[in-house]
Amino acid sequence: MKKNVCVRHLFFKGAIKVIGFALVGLFQLPEVELVSSALAQTASQNTKANKAPQIKPKNVAQNNKQAGLKVNGSSLSQSSKSMSLNPELFKRIEGVYSSEGSSNLDYRVQRGCLRRSYNEENLPSNLGLDDRNFNDFFRSQTKGFFDRMRGDCIPYALALGSRNRFESLSIMNGPIQDAKTEIWTFTPSAAGSFLIQQDYLKDESKRFTEIQLPLKDVLYDPKKVGDKLPVELVWELNSVIKQIYPEETNALENTNSIVRLIVDFGDKERWAQIWAAEIIDPTSGEVFSSAFWVERNDIPGGFYTASGESIERTFWTNPLSYRRISRGVGSVRASSKKAAPSKNGAPVAAPKQRYRTHMGIDYSAPIGTPIFSVATGKVVHLGYSGAFGNLIILEHPGNYRTYYAHLSNYNVELEVGNEVRRGLEIGYVGSTGRSTGPHLHFELRKDGIYVDPYASKTQLDLWNMRDSDSGLLTREILLLGTPLVN
C-alpha cells in the first residue's frame, strides 16, 4: 500500500428510541473494546475483495464485470431491444413541476464545539433555541449523557428551518472518536413531542472504512483513485469534490491536502456508497469543506454540505462530459420547407412555419462519449423509440424518470429490469432518431411531467432538505465528520 494512502475502519451502531415529553429514561452504553491492529489490517486487506463482485445478481447467479449493476432474473429472458413496454413511458406531459411546499428552502446547519460549563443542560438556550418545551425536555433527558463527557467542549450540529424553526440537534460526548463516543440527536415529532436517536461508535460493525487520498489525485488522476474505490464511486467522488472545493483557497491541489472519506463498500444486497467526504489540511487538521450523504427510502438520497446546502442538482444535470449545451427547453422549428417558385414568376407567400416544443436538454459531445446514470434506478426501457432513436429510460424512487436519447450504443450488460447505481456507464452518445448531430437528449420527469432541471423556479424534494431528513444530516456530521475542537 502506498504511503500516502491510509485506510482504517470506523465502527458504529445506532439505536433509536422514541421518547415522549413526560418520559424520562437514561441511555446506558455497554462496555466495548477498541479494535485491534490485526483486525484493522485484515479489514484493510479485504477492501479490494469487497469491490470484487462487480455485478450483484439478485435472483440469478451470473459472472459479470460491470460495477453498479444488479440483474433482475426475469429480464434475462427478454430482448434488450424490447418495445413491449407501457406507452405511458413515452407520453410527454407539458407543464411546470414545482414542489416548493414540500422542500425546506431555508434549511441551514450551525456547527461548533461549545465550551463546557456548570449549566450544560441549558445547551439549547445557549445556542439560541427559545422553545421552552424542548429546553425542558432536553434538560430532563441528558443528565446521564453529560456524566460521560470527555474533553473541554461539547460538539454539536444544530439545524434550523424557515423562521428559525427547530429541525434537529445532534450532540456528542466530547471531540474524541473512539468506541466510547456517543451521539444523541433530537428532532420534533408529529405528535408535538420530541424524539431521541442515540448512536455510538463500537467495534461490532465493519460497515464503514476511512480512506485518505491526496486531493490532487482525486481531482486529476482517477486511475490512482480507482485502485481504492469502485469505478462508480470514482465518478461520484470527483463530482462531490469539485462542488465543495473552496475556490477562495488558491491552488489547494498543489499542497499536501488530503480527501478524507468514509466509505461503505457494500455487498450483494447493498450498494457501495460514500457517506462522508472532507478536504483537510493534514498538518493543521483544518477542514476546508465537507459533504455528507443522506439516505432516504422514498426518494433517492443526496449529498449535503456541513452547512446544510444541497449539491444534488448538479448530479442530476451532468449525465456526461459534454462540450456545450446545444439546446434547452423551448420551441424549435418543426420543418424547414421553402416556398416553391411560381411558374409565371409571380411572388409566392412563404409557407407558415410550424414549431414544436423541445422538452429536454441537449448536450453536444462526440459520438461514443460515455453516458452515466444520474441516480440509482431501474431500467424500464432500452431500445429504439422513434424520434428518440436509441433510448434508455431509468425509473427512480419518488416517481422520477430520466431519459437518455439518440444513443449510438448501450452498455452491453444492460437489460430491461436491471437496477443500476448512480455513476454506472449506461450508454454512449450518438445521433440516432430525429437528430441533427451527435448529442445526448436528456429529460427528467416527475409524475409524468417534464421538469426543467436548469430552471431557477424548479424546486424538487431531491435537491432540498426535507424536515423528516434533518436529523440524519446533523447526526452524520458529528458521527462521520472530523471532530471540531474549541
C-alpha positions, 0 to 999 in steps of 0.5 A: 500500500502506498504511503500516502494512502491510509485506510482504517475502519470506523465502527458504529451502531445506532439505536433509536428510541422514541421518547415522549415529553413526560418520559424520562429514561437514561441511555446506558452504553455497554462496555466495548473494546477498541479494535485491534491492529490485526483486525484493522489490517485484515479489514484493510486487506479485504477492501479490494475483495469487497469491490470484487463482485462487480455485478450483484445478481439478485435472483440469478447467479451470473459472472459479470464485470460491470460495477453498479449493476444488479440483474433482475432474473426475469429480464434475462429472458427478454430482448434488450431491444424490447418495445413491449413496454407501457406507452405511458413511458413515452407520453410527454406531459407539458407543464411546470413541476414545482414542489416548493411546499414540500422542500425546506428552502431555508434549511441551514446547519450551525456547527461548533464545539461549545465550551463546557460549563456548570449549566450544560443542560441549558445547551439549547438556550445557549445556542439560541433555541427559545422553545421552552418545551424542548429546553425542558425536555432536553434538560430532563433527558441528558443528565446521564449523557453529560456524566460521560463527557470527555474533553473541554467542549461539547460538539454539536450540529444544530439545524434550523428551518424557515423562521428559525424553526427547530429541525434537529440537534445532534450532540456528542460526548466530547471531540474524541472518536473512539468506541466510547463516543456517543451521539444523541440527536433530537428532532420534533415529532408529529405528535408535538413531542420530541424524539431521541436517536442515540448512536455510538461508535463500537467495534461490532460493525465493519460497515464503514472504512476511512480512506485518505487520498491526496486531493490532487489525485482525486481531482486529476488522476482517477486511475490512482483513485480507482485502485481504492474505490469502485469505478462508480464511486470514482465518478461520484467522488470527483463530482462531490469534490469539485462542488465543495472545493473552496475556490477562495483557497488558491491552488489547494491541489498543489499542497499536501491536502488530503480527501478524507472519506468514509466509505461503505463498500457494500455487498450483494444486497447493498450498494457501495456508497460514500457517506462522508467526504472532507478536504483537510489540511493534514498538518493543521487538521483544518477542514476546508469543506465537507459533504455528507450523504443522506439516505432516504427510502422514498426518494433517492438520497443526496449529498449535503454540505456541513452547512446544510446546502444541497449539491444534488442538482448538479448530479442530476444535470451532468449525465456526461462530459459534454462540450456545450449545451446545444439546446434547452427547453423551448420551441424549435422549428418543426420543418424547414420547407421553402416556398416553391417558385411560381411558374409565371414568376409571380411572388409566392407567400412563404409557407407558415412555419410550424414549431414544436416544443423541445422538452429536454436538454441537449448536450453536444459531445462526440459520438461514443462519449460515455453516458452515466446514470444520474441516480440509482434506478431501474431500467424500464426501457432500452431500445429504439423509440422513434424520434428518440432513436436509441433510448434508455429510460431509468425509473427512480424512487419518488416517481422520477424518470430520466431519459437518455436519447439518440444513443449510438450504443448501450452498455452491453450488460444492460437489460430491461429490469436491471437496477443500476447505481448512480455513476454506472456507464449506461450508454454512449452518445450518438445521433440516432432518431430525429437528430441533427448531430451527435448529442445526448437528449436528456429529460427528467420527469416527475409524475409524468411531467417534464421538469426543467432541471436548469430552471431557477423556479424548479424546486424538487424534494431531491435537491432540498432538505426535507424536515423528516431528513434533518436529523440524519444530516446533523447526526452524520456530521458529528458521527462521520465528520472530523471532530471540531475542537474549541 
